[in-house]
């Protein structure tokens, strides 16, 4: 598939969510790298910048807001698109995500097809 060279870093502490979202992305030809907390996600992004970061906000060790700020502040990852996938679903959270440099925002629970659609919108089909 055309997406096989595209890497998505999925930073999500909930194992069930990681399994569901990474499975659908891999099924559609994306390569996935998984991280279970904010520090792990930041480390994996710095080691091998992905084409897209899907980032939960409520993460252990370092929240998604902090991860996003650090990604945006690092030259190698500053331009990497970020998709917030979070239970933080208030209008204020959506606006904060825009201010923090997220390129997309999905509220949990989220249909895996919607995640796939946003990934394709952000990094191509």
C-alpha positions, 0 to 999 in steps of 0.5 A: 500500500502507498502508506507503508512508508508512513510511520505513526507514533501512538502515545497512549497509556490505555492498552486496549486503545493502543491495540485497536488504533495500531491494528487499524493503522497497520491494516491500512498500511501504516507503520506504527510505533507505540509508547505507553507514557509521555516520556517514552513517546518523547524519547521515541519521537526524538530517536526516529521522528515519525510522520505523525504523532497521535497523542493522548493528553492524560498520560503518566510521567509527562502529560500530552500538553508537555510532550506537544510543547517539547516536540514543537520546540525541537527542530527534528520534530517541530513540523511533525503533525500531531493529533490529540486523541483524548477524553479531554473533550471540552471546548477549552481543551480543543482550543488549547490543542490548537494553541499547543500546535496540534493539527487535529483533535478527536475526543474519546471514545473515538471510532477507529475509522475516524482516527484513520480518516484523520491520519489520512487527512494529516499525512496522506492516503 
